[in-house]
Amino acid sequence: MQHDTGINAVAHAIQLAVAPVFLLSGIGAMLAVLTNRLSRIIDRGRALDSAGATRSPDAAASVQAELIALSRRARLVSHAITFCTVTALLVCAVIATLFVGAFGGFDASVPIALLFVAAMVAFFAGLLSFLREIFIATANLRIGPH
């Protein structure tokens, strides 16, 4: 009967781990969006920087302002990536703690709750950083001839 109790504990841990695993998929999708944005920012910055010698002084000032905005955006996206990666690591720690608690036979509810709250705080910070980057991108949006 001891064997059945162990299997039941593992089965229960797997059931509890399903929601955090889905959360990891969403965080992975968010990281994909953020890394795509960062690569586009870097590509735009390189394109602006490489054509610098052929500009008039007026155009050079405009390009310099855009490069500064791109630098701020890149820094914010980098922070968002860092926070989302920390979130994913904390969610992985939640899952691992679930299994350690199931195998060790002890109440892991407090560490799991603390890890989950920390993950949500990190995700919140990542989303805020992403939102700030979106605001900067929208404020510097130029469509059509200028």
GIJO-V49326 format. One record per pair of residues at least 12 apart in sequence whose ideal C-beta (glycine too) atoms are under 8 Angstrom apart, sorted by sequence separation. I is the first residue (numbers start at 1). J is the second residue. D is the distance in Angstrom with one decimal. If there is no record, write none. Layout:
BEGIN
i=I j=J d=D
i=I j=J d=D
END
This chain:
BEGIN
i=97 j=111 d=5.4
i=98 j=112 d=6.4
i=48 j=63 d=5.3
i=97 j=112 d=5.2
i=48 j=66 d=6.2
i=49 j=67 d=6.8
i=94 j=112 d=5.6
i=97 j=115 d=6.3
i=48 j=67 d=5.8
i=94 j=115 d=4.7
i=45 j=67 d=6.1
i=48 j=70 d=7.5
i=93 j=115 d=5.1
i=94 j=116 d=5.4
i=45 j=70 d=4.6
i=90 j=115 d=5.4
i=91 j=116 d=7.8
i=94 j=119 d=6.8
i=44 j=70 d=6.0
i=45 j=71 d=7.3
i=90 j=116 d=7.6
i=90 j=118 d=5.3
i=91 j=119 d=5.2
i=41 j=70 d=5.4
i=45 j=74 d=7.2
i=90 j=119 d=3.7
i=41 j=73 d=5.3
i=42 j=74 d=6.7
i=87 j=119 d=5.0
i=90 j=122 d=6.3
i=41 j=74 d=4.8
i=86 j=119 d=8.0
i=87 j=120 d=7.8
i=87 j=122 d=4.4
i=38 j=74 d=6.3
i=41 j=77 d=6.6
i=86 j=122 d=4.5
i=87 j=123 d=4.3
i=84 j=122 d=7.6
i=38 j=77 d=4.6
i=83 j=122 d=5.0
i=84 j=123 d=6.7
i=87 j=126 d=6.4
i=37 j=77 d=5.4
i=38 j=78 d=6.7
i=83 j=123 d=7.0
i=83 j=125 d=4.5
i=84 j=126 d=4.3
i=34 j=77 d=5.6
i=38 j=81 d=6.9
i=83 j=126 d=3.3
i=82 j=126 d=7.7
i=81 j=126 d=7.7
i=34 j=80 d=5.3
i=35 j=81 d=6.6
i=79 j=125 d=7.9
i=80 j=126 d=4.6
i=83 j=129 d=6.3
i=34 j=81 d=4.9
i=79 j=126 d=7.6
i=80 j=127 d=7.5
i=80 j=129 d=4.0
i=31 j=81 d=6.5
i=34 j=84 d=6.5
i=79 j=129 d=4.4
i=80 j=130 d=4.4
i=77 j=129 d=7.5
i=31 j=84 d=5.3
i=76 j=129 d=5.1
i=77 j=130 d=7.2
i=80 j=133 d=6.8
i=30 j=84 d=5.4
i=31 j=85 d=6.9
i=76 j=130 d=7.4
i=76 j=132 d=5.2
i=77 j=133 d=5.3
i=27 j=84 d=5.7
i=31 j=88 d=7.4
i=76 j=133 d=4.0
i=27 j=87 d=5.5
i=28 j=88 d=7.3
i=73 j=133 d=5.0
i=76 j=136 d=7.1
i=27 j=88 d=4.8
i=73 j=136 d=5.3
i=24 j=88 d=6.0
i=27 j=91 d=6.9
i=72 j=136 d=5.8
i=73 j=137 d=6.0
i=24 j=91 d=5.4
i=69 j=136 d=6.0
i=23 j=91 d=5.5
i=24 j=92 d=7.3
i=69 j=139 d=8.0
i=20 j=91 d=5.0
i=69 j=140 d=4.6
i=20 j=94 d=5.2
i=21 j=95 d=6.9
i=66 j=140 d=6.7
i=20 j=95 d=5.2
i=17 j=95 d=4.8
i=20 j=98 d=7.9
i=17 j=98 d=5.3
i=16 j=98 d=5.3
i=17 j=99 d=7.3
i=62 j=146 d=8.0
i=13 j=98 d=4.9
i=13 j=99 d=5.1
i=13 j=101 d=7.5
i=10 j=99 d=7.6
i=13 j=102 d=3.7
i=12 j=102 d=6.6
i=10 j=102 d=5.9
i=9 j=102 d=4.4
i=10 j=103 d=7.5
i=9 j=103 d=7.2
i=9 j=105 d=7.4
i=20 j=116 d=7.9
i=27 j=123 d=7.1
i=30 j=126 d=7.4
i=34 j=130 d=6.6
i=37 j=133 d=7.2
i=6 j=103 d=7.9
END
